[in-house]
Amino acid sequence: MARDVHDTHKHGALGRKTATITQGQKPKQSRRGGAFSEAFSSGFQIGDPALVVVEDDQTLHYVDDLIERAVKYWRAEIAKLSA
């Protein structure tokens, strides 16, 4: 997923068969942790500012979660090299 976010942001539409984001999008501003749906609260400043990306199947991902998962993955890979 992190690869798709990077590649689509940098290169636009993706043709790779394994890509889950093929339309060429950049992260969008959103809010996280509000009490209401984004459609209802779009005029309010509810929740914390966040960036999101949406897969072709409309699955929404918060960019900070993707970064956290990528860092966790690479820490595990580095630990394997150190063992």
Buried (B, 14 or more C-beta within 10 A) or exposed (E): BBBBBEBBBEEEEBEEEEBBBBEEBEBEEBBBEBEEEBEEBEEEEBBEEBBBBBBEEEEEBBBEEBEEEBEEEEEEEEEEEEE
